[in-house]
Amino acid sequence: MIDATTKSPLLGVTVKLSDTKNVTVSTDKRGGFVLDYVAIGQSITFSFVGYSSQTIKVDSRASYTIALVAVSNLMEETVVVGYGRQKKRNLTGSIVSVGASEIAKTTLQDPISILQGRAAGVQVSSNSGAPGGEMSIRVRGSSSLNSGNNPLFVVDGIPLESNSISSLNGTENSGLNPMTDINPNDIASIEILKDAASTAIYGSRAANGVVMITTKRGAEGRPEVILNATAGVSALTRKLSVLNARQYREAVLDSYRGMAKPEEPFYTIIDSLNPMNSGDVDWQDELMRSAKQYKLDLSVRGGNQGTKYAWSSSYLDQDGVILNSNYKRFTSRLNVDFTISDRIRIGQSISYTNAVNNRTNAAGSGNLSIIRSLLIRPPIMSMYLPNGSLNGYMIGQRNPVGMALFATNLNKSNRIVGSQYLEIDLYKDLKFRSNVNLDYISMKEDEFMPSILDYREGYNKGAVRSSGNLTWGNESYFTYAKSVANAHNIGAVLGISFQKWRYDRTGLDGEYFPSDDIRTLNGASVISNQGVNIASEHAMLSYFGRVTYDYLGKYLLEFNLRTDGSSRFGRNRRFGFFPSASAGWRFVEEKGIKNLGWLSDGKLRFSLGSTGNEAIGDYAARGEFTLGTNYLDFSGAAPTVMPNASLTWETTRQYNLGLELGFLKNRILFSTDAYLKKTKDLLYNVPMPGTTGFEFITQNIGSIENRGLEFSLQTRNLEGAFSWNTNINVSLNRNKVTSLPKNLLTGGHIQNGAFHILQEGLPIGVFYGWRYLGVYARDEDNTSGLTNGANGPVFAGGDPIWKDVNNDNIIDQNDREIIGYAEPKYFGGISNDFSYKNFHLNVFFQYSVGNQIYSELNHQRNSIVRYNNLSTDALNRWREQGDQTDFPRLIRDDPKQSDSRVQSRWVEDGSYLKLKNINLRYSFDPAWSKRIGLRKLDAFVTATNLITWTKYTGFDPDVNSYSGLRVGLDEGSYPQSRTFMFGLILGL
């Protein structure tokens, strides 16, 4: 048994003898098989995933060579859907699939990163480039204001916790990525369910899409042992420019001269003979490093008719490009399926992950942020003092190298994900299946800031958190499949689901430890923050069903229904109802079209339906209170959230129209989708007047709309000894807030953090501030006499030129306007696969076009106010009357507040084209591998983030400092890295 193209033996091909009940065998690692007592004239059928089945009739020959042809008609492949599988040709919903072959071309360590650029309609951005750092994923845009926007993740039928549960994130606005607990080498396929027809069967958790991850399972045949060993190195993709010591001192002196009443400079800045500030340090060179990583994967898969198994273990040791950051992960998985009888099957899946993440406080805007500090800490500040100790703190600036080496940000976690199922064939066409599943995460976090990094003598602080997150549930359902007269195909699913969540956290903070070497809380003289100790839980009861019908595979219908009841909502509106309907027409099967030689496939599909969102606090509807409001010696509690018995689901109604075409025997496959998503009853924390005694009430308010287009093109350009395949996807999404309560608006909008607003008619991710138009070359250029405020000073030569929006010759709050949009015009990916003999090359590009980034990082590294170092752009600053430049003069304590404004000066084009991945693989000839005792031997090299073409001046345009709605903001996240990996795959 061989591959018809590569002539390689195929292991695990199912060989079934016709006219018998149970005569089935599988091919061994050499592609061989044996069937005894076979009569001439009987038929043997050969089937294998990814290949066209083949049937032969037995003649007088004693042996056969069978060559299976890889499936060229992708429409015949099956994909995972909610509670089942369907052929692509019969789908009426919008689903995109990423298979194991695509995953194998990368060396990325989590499934979210793998999806970036590979799935139409799925936008993935990095909250952090740190090992194990959090990612943002959006399926067809953001649909919620206050609730979650992440899709539902389902692994082997188990809904997983996909939100970070880490508590000690320092100044970072994002946490850890729980999906890194899944080893990509264990994944058989990832399906993203996008429209309501696909997601409605998951009801209240599916408004943001569903990501279905299926892990590899065993198959009949001799055991297949695979060892995958990789090693590599990562480095910073780009350094940012900064001033050296001489240039910095000149800039500081300029800032003092620019004051209305010049002062004497701070002595430590200008005294180059002082050993504390006699350095000329490039903090990026001191802090960044070449980072190594290693990974070892071992898997065993096989089985027989009664038992099939898949076992794997993996160990990853990955350094980050910042000193002392490291991520270690051990995973192990066992999937077992037992055939008890012709009618009964049972099985289980269990995985365990142990992870240790030695984090750094990289992101954020405070002086505890390493990324900010390495760019703005003055180069003159020496690394060490004359006595050899670390120069840890000077004039508001902490030593970033000291923070990386001596501060503690340690996260340890253990995770168990498991399920067991029972499947019974009740009748010929009716099955029953019941799953019991759990997902448990245990996390311990430690944080410590030593006194050598603080300005207060002997002051140090630490914190500890211990968290547990348990999800468990049961899903039981019937499936029915019936074909009538080989023309009418009917399918149905009917089931009930129960799920419960519980989260516990305990911890304390401590200050003033007797020594930096004593970091356990029993050494702290001051204990505080008992309020972090919490416990919460909620539950959901659901009923779901699906009915499918097709006539001759030509006319397709599907109906889904789910009813969810959640304890998170008010007693008056606890249950939600989420239906969907979809239809498909395979017009290629119609007379007059079927015989067109150039058109090999064609389908039109339409769907509509509703899904929901319940991602709010567990007790928002019942009301919440805070503890610790003690009076004298008596404990006390105070209300914070007002009860709302009518609180209910956010509901998203979605319409989808899709077209699929195949040309030239499906050598060219094209699909496109147009969709409209309307979300109403948005869950939002509405502030309450202080006189009520409550801080806010969670209400259903407002609505959001997303509309978009998606295009996917797959082509087999060349076939034969040299083959070339191309995959292209393009996504366009237009997001808009369609309504907001008038009582929440100030100036027509809601201020969403310092840089963003929410406003009717505008998308999420709008930057709002002052329009920067350049720099006055001379005093007299301010012809209108613009002033800073009604009674403030007049803008003069060297000052920024601000747009006077209302033309009142005063620059104040009323002159703010929209200064940028974070949402891209379109995004996607381009993948090319080349093969020649035993060589295989994949080149993958990922891109985003039209989005803007607010670079708060660039603002901080061009601000002299707190003695920050500056970028080399400051060398072109305004110095005297007549200077033509875009960089304003430097002023200490600027009374015109030019530096502190949110302004268009820091809004940059975030578009980019990234050579995201190159994978070159060589597969050794099986005959040669056999001589050294191997069934398979592959060697490969992979490069990730190789080249980025962009106008953005930060570390990387793939950045998103917040995981919520404040998108497109760069406050100084852990930077992306360029990685080269080398590996060997050995099959036994």
N, C-alpha and C positions, 0 to 999 in steps of 0.2 A: 504494500500500500504506500504510494508515493504522492507527492505534490506534482501536479501535471506540469507546472512551470519550473520549479526549482529542482525537481527530481529527488527531493529530500524525503526520507521515510516519515510517515505520520503515525504518531503514538496515540492510542485511545480512540481510533475510529470504531464506531459501532457496526458490527457485522451480524446481520439477522437473516436467518434462514426462513423462507416463506413456508406456508402451509404447516407450520409447527407453532406450538404455544410459547415455548420458553427457550428455544435454541438461539442464544445471542452470546457473542463473544466480542472481545476488543483486541485491536492490534497491539503488539508489543513495541518496544523502543526501536526495533528494526523495521517496523511496519508489517511484521508477519502475523499470521493467524492460522488456526487449524480448526477445521470442521470435520467431524467424523460422521460416517453413515449418511452421506448425501447422495440422493438419487439423481440420475440424469433427468433434466427437465425441470427440476426445482429452481426457484429463483433465490438469489442472495442480494440483499439490499445493504449498501454501504452508506453511512451517514456520519457527518462530522461538522461541528459548529464552524461556520465560516466558509463551508464548501457545499457545492451542489451534490445532492444525493445521487447515487448511481445504482442501478439494478442490472444484474446479469443473469442469464440462464446457464445452468450447469450443463456442460457437455462432457466429453470423454477425457478432457485434460485433467491432470493431477494437480497442477498449480496454475496460478493466475497472477498477472501483474496488473493491478488496478491503479489508475491515475485519476485522482479527484481534482476537480477544477475549482479554484477559489471562487466564491460567489461574486459574480460581477453585477448582479441585479441587487442593489442594496435594498430595494423595496421588499425583498423576500426575507430580510433579516428581521429578528424579533427585538423588541425593546421592552424594558420594564415599565409598567404603568402601576397605578394604585391597585394593590391586591390582584396582581396578575401580570401577564405578558401579552403583547399583541404584535402581529406582523406590521411592519412599517406601511405596507400597502393598504392595510385596513384601518389605519389611524385616521380619526376625524379631528383630533386635537393637535396642538402645536407642541412638539417634543423635539429636543435636540439631544444627541447622544455622543459621548466621548468614550471610546473603547479602550481596552487594555493595550492595543497596539499603539495608540496615540500616547497613552500614559508612559509607555516604555521608552519613548523618545526623549523624555525629560528626566532630570534628576531632582526635581522639586520635591519637597518633603511634606506637602499637604494637598488635599484634593481641591481646595479653593484656588490656590495658586495655579494649579494645572488648568483650571477653567478660563483663566485670563486670556482673552483673545481667541479662544477656541470654540465658543458657543455664541451664536447669534442671539441678541437680546439680553445677554448676561454681562454686566459691567462689574469688573473686579478692580479694586484699587488698594494700595498698601497704606495701612495706618502706621506700619513700622516695618523697616527692613531687618529688624533683629531676628535671630533664629527663634522660631516659635512665636513671632509677633502677630498681632491681630490683622486681619484683612477685612475689607468691606466688600460685600457682594450685593448687587441689586439686579433683580430680574424684572425687566421692563419698567424701570424707574422706581422712585420712592412713592409710596402710597399712604404714608402716615406722618403726622406731625409729632405726636408725643409717644406713639407706640412704636413697636419694633418694625424695622424695614428689612430684616434678614429673612431669607426663605426658610422653609421647613426642611430639615435634613432627615432623611430616612435611610438607614443602613440595614440591608437585609430585612426590611419590614419593621425595623425598630426606630421610632422617632428619637433623635438624639438631641441632647443639650448642645446648642451651637453658639451660645453667648458666653462671653468671658465671665467667670465667677471670681477672678482674682480681685482682691481688695486693696493691696498695697502696691499701687501703680505710681507712687511719687507724684511728680508734676505731669506725667504722661496722661493724655486724655483717652488712651486706648489701653486695653489689657492684653491678655494672651489669647491665642487662637486655639479653642478646644478641638478643632478639627485636625490639628497636627497629631492627635492621638491615633489617627488612622494611617497606617502605612500604605502609601500609594501602590507598592508592589503587590498588595493583597487585593487590589481592586480589579474586578472584571469589566465593569462598565459604570459610567455615570450618566444618568438621564436627568435632564432638567425639564420639568413640566411647567409650561408657561401660561397657557390660556385656561379659561374657566372649565372647558370640557375635560382637561387633563387634571386639574387641581381640585375641582369641586368635591370629589370624593373624600378629600382631606378637610373640607369645610372651613372651620373657624381659624385654622392656622395656615391657610394656603393663599392668603391675599397677596403675598410676596413671592409666590411660586414655590415649587417643591423640587428639591435636589435628591434624587434617588441614587444611592450608591449600592452596588451589588458586588460582594466579594467573591473570590474564586472558590469553587467547590470541587469535590472529587468526581472522578469519572471511572467507568469500568476500565480495567487494564492493569498492567504491571505498574508498580510505583514509579512515579516520575520525581526525581530529586533534582532541584535547581539550587545552585549556589551563586549568588550575585554579590560581588565584592567591588566597591567603589572607593576611590580616594581622590581628593582634590584640594584646591586652594581658591580663596576668594580675596578680592582686593577692592578698595574704594574705586568707583567708576570715575569720579571727578573731584578735584580739590577746588575750593573756593578761594578767591584772592583776598589777601589781607595786607595791611600796612606792616612794614618792618619797624624796628624800634625808632630809628631816626625819623621816618615819615610820621610815625604816631606822635612823637613829641612835638613835631612841627604843627600837627593838626590840633593838639591840645592847646598849644600857645595861641594859635589862631582863634580858637573858641573863646579864650579869655579876652583877647583883643577885641572880639566882636561884641562884647557886652556893652550895654549903655553906660555902665560905670565899671570899667575894667578893674579886675581884682588881681591879686597875686596868685599865680597858679599853685595848686597843691604841691608841696615840696617833693613828695615821693614820685611825682610824675617827671619832674625836670632834673632831679638829682641822679645822674647816671653813675655817680661814684658810690651811691648807696648800694650795698650788696643785695638788698632786698629787691631792687628794681634796676639792676645793671645788666639784665639779660637781653637777648634778642631771639625770642623763642617762637617757633612756628608750632602752635599747639596742635595743628592737624597732623604734622609729622610725628609729634610725640605721642599722640593718642591712637592714631590709626595704624593698622598692621595688616600684613598678609595673614589670612586666617585659614587654618586647615580644617578639613572635615573628612570623616571616615564613615563608611556604612557597610554592614554585612547583613545579607538576607539569605535565609535558608528556608526552603519550602519542600514539602513532600505531599504529592497528590496521587491518588489511585483508588482502587476498590474493585469490587465484584458486584454480582447481581444483588447481593444482600446488603452490602455495606460499601459506602463511598465516603472518602475522607479527604480533607485538605488541612494540613498543618503548616504553620509558618512561624518563624521567629526572626526578629530584626533588631540590630543595635546600631544606633546613630550617635556619633560624637561630632558636634558641629561648633566650631568657634565663630564668634562674630568679629567684624572688622574693628570694633572698638575693644581696647584692652580689657581683659578679664571677663568678657561676656562669652557665655558658652551654653550650649543646649545639648543635653544627653537624653536619649529616649530608648527605652527597651519596649518592644511590643511582641506579643505572641497571640496567635489566633488558631482556633480549632473549629472546623466545620465538619459535622458528621451527619450522614443520612443513612437510615436503616429501612430496608424493605422487609417488613414483618411477614406480610403475605401478599397475595395478589391485590388485596383491597386496603391494606393498612401500611402506612409509612410514618415513621417518626424521625426526628432529628433535632440537632441543637447547634447553636453557634455561640462561641464564647471567645472574647478577646480581653487581654490584659495589657495595660500600658503603665509603665513607670517612667516619669519624666522629671528631670532636674534642670531647672532653668536659672543659671546664674546671670541675672539681669543687670543692666545698667540703667540709671535714670536718665535716659537719653533725651527725651522730648520735652516739650512744654516751654513756657516763657519765663519761669523764675530762675534765680541764680543757682538752683539745684539741677538745672538741665545741663547735661554734658555737652550736647550739640551746640546749644546757645553759648556756653562758656568757652568752648574751644575756638569759637569765631570771634567773640567779643572780649575775652580776657586779654589785656594789653600785652604785647610781646616783651615789654620791658620788665615784666614781673618775673623774677628768677624762679627756677624750678625748686631750688633748695636754698636754705639759709646758711650762713657761714658755719654754723655748728653741725651741718649735715642733715638737719631735720627738714621736712617738707615745708615749703612756703605755701601754706594752705589757703590763707585768706588775706586779701588786701582790698581796701576801699570798695567793699561791696562785691568783690569778685572772688569766687571760689576757684580752686585749682582743679581743672577738669581731669587731669591725670590722677590726682589724689582721689577724686570722687570715684573714678573707675577702679582704682587699686585698693582703696581702704574702706569705702562704704560698702554695706551689705544690702543687696536686693535679691534674696534667694527665694525661689519658688519650687516646692517639691509637690508632685501630685501622683496619685494612683487612680486608675480608672478601670472599671470592669463593665463590659457591655455583654449581655448574654440574652439568649432566647431559646425556647424549646417549642417544638410544634408537633401536633398530631394531625395527620391527614387521612381521611377515610373515604373510600369510594362507596357511597351509599347505594347508588344504582349505577347503571351504565353511564349516564350523562350527568350525574349529580355527585358532587364531592363536598365534604365538610372539612374545614381546617380551623384549628385553634392554636394561637400563639400566646405564650407568656414571655414577657421581656422585661429587662431592667437595664438601667444605665446609672452607675454610681461613680461619682467623682469625689475623692478625698484630697484636700489641698492644704498644705502648710506653708505659710509665708513668713519670712523674717526680714526685718529692715533695721539698719543701724547707720547713723551718721556720727563719725568720731569727732572728738573735740579739735583735732588738728585742722579740720575743715571749717571751723566756726570762729567768729570774731569774739565770742564770749569765752573767757578763760575757764577751762574745765567743763564747758557745756557740751554734752553729747546727748543723743536721744535714740530710742529704738522702739520698735513695735513688732507685734507678732499677731498673726491671724491663723485660725484653723477653721476650714470650711468643709462642709459636706453637702453634696447635691445628689438627691436620689430621685430617679424617675422610674416608675414601674407601671405595667399595664397588661391588659389582656385584650386580644382581638379574636373573635370567633365569627366565621362567616361560611356561607354556602356558595358554591359556584356551580353553574349549570351551563352546559354547552350541548347543543343539538343541531344536527344538520338534517333537513327534510328534503328529500328528493334531489339531493346534491345541488340544490339551488337556494334554499332558504336556510340561513345560518343564524341561530339564535343563541345568545349568551346572557348570563345574568349573574350578579353577585348580590348577596344580602347578608348583612352582618351587624354586629354590635361591638362596641369598643369601650373600654374603661381605662382611664389613665390617671395617675396621681403623682404629684410632685411635692418634694419637701426639701427645703434649704435651711441649713443651720450654719451659723458663724459665731465663733467666740474669739476674743482677743483683748489685748490691752496695749496701751502706750506707756513708755517710761522715759524719764529724763534724769540727768545727773548721775551717771554711772561712775563708780570710783576709778575706773580705768577703761581706756579704749579696748583693752584686751578682755574685759568682762562684758559680754553682750547678752546675757540672759536676763530676763526681766526681774529676777529676784535680786539683781544688783542695783536696780534703779532706786533712787531716794524718793522720786515722785512718780506715782502711778495715776494714770488718767484714762479718759475716753472709754469708760465702761459701756457707753451707749452703742458700741459696735457689736455687742452681743445680741444676736437676733435669731429668731426661728420663724419660718413661715411655710405654708403649704396651700395647695389648691388641687382640685380634682375636676375631671371632665367625663361626662357620660355621653356617648354618641351612638347614633343609628345611621347606617349607610347602605346604599344600594346602587346597582348599575344594571342597565339593560342595553344590550347591543343587538343589532340586526343588520344583516347584509343579504342582498339578493344577487347571486352569481358573482359575488365579489365586486359588483358594479355600483350598486346603490347602498350606501352605508348610513346607519343611524345609531346614535348612542344617547342615553339619558342617564344622568347621575343625580343622586340626592344624598345629602347628609344633614342630619339634625344634631347639633351639639348643645349640650348644657354645661355651663361652666360656673364654678363656685365664685369666680372673680366678679361676676356681674350681679346687679340688683335683683332682689327676689321677684320683682314685677316683670323682668324681661331677661330671664336667665337662659332661655333656649333660643338658638338661632337656626334658621332654615336656609340651606344653601343648595339650590338646584342648578343643573346645567343641561343643555341640549346641544347636540352637534349633528351635522350631516356631511356626508362626502359623496362625490360623484366621480367615479373612475371613468371619465369620458373616453379614455383610450380603448375601452372595451366596446364602444358603440360601433355599429356597422358603418362603414365609410371612413372610420378613423383607425379601426383596428389593423387594417392592412396597409397603413402608411408606413413605408419602410424607414423613414427618418424619425418618426415619433414612436418611441418604444414605451413611454409611460406618460400618463397625464391624469391628474386628480385635482378636483376643486373641493374645498372643504370650508364649512362655516360653523362657528360655535358661538354660544352666548351662555352666560351663567353668572352666579354670584359666589363669592368666597368671603371669608371674614378675617378679623384680626382681634386677638384677645391679649396682646402683649402689654399688660399693665400690671400694677402692683396687685398682690394677692388680696388685699383688703380695701382697695380704693372705694368700692361701692358701699362697704359697711362703715367706712370712716376709720381714721387712724389717729393715734395719739403717740406722744413721745414721753419717755420716762426720764427720771433724773431731775424733774422740777420739784425738788424737795423743799420742805418748809420746816425750819428748826430741826428736830430729830425725826421727823415723819417723812416717809417717802411720798412722792407726788407724781402725778401724770397730767399732761396738758394736751388738749386736742390740737391736731394739725390738719387733718383732712376731713371735710364735712361729708357725712354719709349721702349716698345718692341711690335710692332703691330702684330708680328707672335707668340706671346706667346699663348700656348694652353694647353690642359688637360694632366695631367699624365694619362696614360692608362695602365690598368692591364688586361692581358689576362690570363684566368684560365682554367685549365683542371681538371676534377674530375671523378674518377672511384669509384663507391660504390657497396657494396654487403651487402644484408640484409638476414638473415636466422632466421627461427623460428623452434624450436624443441619441441616435446612432447606437442602438442596443445598449443604452444606458451608459455609454462612455461619457456623456455629458448629463449631469443631473442638476437641475435648478429648482430652487424653492423660494417662495416669498410669502411673507405674512404682513397683513395690515391689522392693527389692533387699536381698540379704544378702551381704556380703563377709567371708570368713574368711581371714586371712593367717597362715601358720605358717612355722616355720623362719626366724624373724627374724634378720637379719644384725646382729650387735652386737659392739662391741669390749669384750671382757671383761677387766678388769684382772687382772694376774698378780702374785703375790708377788715382791718385789724379789730374793729369793734365787734365783729362776729365771734372772735376768739379762735377762728380757724385761719390757716395759711392759704389753703386753696381747696377747691372741689373739682373732682374729675367729672367732666361732662362730655356729651356727644355734641360736637360743634363743627361746622364748616365742611368743606369738600375739596377734593383734589382730583385732577384729571391727568392722565398720561395717554398719549397717543403716539404711535410710531410705526415704522416700517423695518422689516428685517429681510435680508437677502442672503442666500447661501448658494454657492456654485462649487460643484465637484466635477473634475474632469480627469479622464485618463488620456493624457496627451500622446504618450508613446507606449507601445507594448512590445514585448519581445525580450531579447537579450538585454537591451537597455530600455528601461521603463521610466516614465515620468508622470506623476499624478499631482494635481493641484487642488487645494481647498481654499475657498475665499468666503469670508462672511463680513457683512456690513450691517450695522444697526443704527437706526435713528430713533431717538425718543424725545418727545416734547412734553415737558412737565409744566403744569399750571395749577396754582391755587385758585379755585373757582369761587369760594366763599369763605368769609370769616365773620364772626360776630362783631358787630360795630362797637360794642362796649369794651372790647379788648384792644381796639386800635388806638394808637397815638400817632397823630400826623398821618393817618391813613394806613398804618402798618403796625406789625408787631416786631419789636426789636428782638432778634434771635441771637444773643451773644453780642460781642463788640463789633463784629464785622458784617453780619448778615441781617436781613429783614425778611419777614413773611408779609406778602401783600397780594390782594386779590388781582388776578390777571397776570401775575408774574410767576416764574418757576421757583422751586426751592433752590437755594444756593445763590441768592442775589447779594452781591456786595454793595454796601451803602456807605457813602462818605463824601469827602470833598474832592472836587475835580482839580487835579494838579496840572497846570498849563505851562510850567517852565519856571524861569528865574528872571526877575527884573535885572537888566544889565546896569541900569542907572536909576538914581532916585526919581528923576523926572519921567521915567517910563510909566510910573503909576499915575496916568493922566486923570483918572477918576478920583484919585485920593482915597482909595479903598483903605479902610481901617479894620483892625482886629477888634470886633465888637463895636458897640455904639460909641463908646468913649475911649477906645483903646488907641494904641499908636498906629501911625500910618505905615503901610508897607513900603519898603525902600529898596534900593539897589542891593542885590544879593538875597532878598527874600523870595519865597515861592510866589508864583502868580496863581491865585485861586479864582475859580470861576464864580462870578457873582450871579447866582441863579436868579434871584428876584430883583436884580438891578437896583438895590438900595444903597450901594456903595459901602456896605457893611458885610464883613465876612463873619457869619455866626452859624448857629445850628440850622437856620432856615435855608442855608446854601448847600446842604447835603443833597445828594442825588444818587441814582444808581450808577455805579462805577465799574460793574463787571458781572459776569455770569459764569458759574462754575460748571454748568451742564455742557457737555460736548455736543457739537452738531452731529457728529457720527463717530463710531468707533468700531473696531473689529480686529480681524487677523487674517494673515495670508500664510499658507503652509504649502511647501513644495517637497515632494518625495522623489528621489532619484535612486534607481537600482541598476547595477551592472554586475552580472555574475554574483559574486559573494559580497559585494560592497553595497551598502545602503546609506543614503545621505538624506537627512531631513533638515530643511531650512525654514524657520518659522519667524515671521514678522508680526508684531502687535502694534496697534496704533490708536491714537485718539486725536480728533481734530475739532478745533473750535472752542475748547474749554479754556477758562482763565483760572489763574491761581492767585490768591492773595498771599504774598510772601511776607508774612510777619517776620520771618527769619532775616530777610534782606533789610527790613526796617530796623531790626535790632542791631545789625552789623553795619549800619550807616547812621547810628545815633551816638552823638558825643556826650549826651547829657550825663550819663553815669560813668564817664570815662571808658566807654566801650571802644574797642578797636573798630576800625572801619575797613570797608573794602577798598581796593585800589581805585575805584571810581572817585573816591574823595580826592585823589591827586588832581582832578580836573575841577575842583570846587571854585566857587566865586571867591575872589580875594580883594578885588578893587574895582572902582567904578569903570564900567565899559566892558567888563569880562562877559563874554558870550558863553554860557554853559547851562546845563540842566541840573547841575549839582549846587544847591544853595550854600551860602556862607555858613560857617560853623559858629554857633552861639551857645555859650553856657547859660542855662536858665533863661531860655528864650521867652520873653513876655508875650510873644505873638503865637505861641503854642504850635508853631509850624511842625515840630517834630512829633507831637503827640496825636495829631489828627489821623483818623482812618482816611486814607487818601488813595487816589488812583495811581500815584507814583509807584505803589507797591503791587499793583495789579499787572500781571504779566501773562503773555500768551503761553498756555500750558499744553499746546499741541505737541505731539511727538510721534516719531516713527522709531520703533525699537527692534533691533535684531535680537529678538528675545531668546531664541534657542537654535543651536546647531548641534545635530547629533550625527556622527559618522560611525558606522558599525561595520565590522567585518565578520562574516559567519564562515568559520572554517569548514572545509569539505567534510561531510559526515564520515566518508571512508577514512580520512586522515584522523578524525577525532576518535573513531572506533579503535584505531591502533593503540591509542594511549588510554583506552578504557573509558572514554566519554561518549555519551550519546550526542552531546551538543557542546560546542565551544564558540562563544562570540566574544569579541573584544570591541570596545567602543570608547569614544571620547565625546564629551558634551561641553559646550560653552553656553552659559546663560548670561543675559544682559550684556551681550558682547559690545554693541554699539547703540547709542541713542542719538538721534538727530532731533534737536529741539532748540528753540530760542529761549527757553526758560533758564534763568541764571542761578537757580538753586542747585542742590545736589542732584535731584532727579525729579522729573515732572510727574512721575507716578507716585503721588504723595497725597495724603489725606489725614491731617492731624487728629480729626475727630471721627468717631464712628457713627455719629448721629446725623442731624440735618445740616450742621455747619460744614458743608463739603467744600473742597477746593482750597482749604486753608493749610498753609505750611508754616507751622510754628517751630520747626526744627526737629522733624522726626528722625529716628535712626535711619541712616541713609542706605539705599540699595547698594548691592555689591556685584561685581563681575566675578563669575565663578567658572573654573575649568575643572572638569571631573574626568577621571579615567576609570574604566571598569572592565571586569571579566564576568561572563556568565557561563557557568559550567553546568551541564546536564548529565546526570548519571542514569 
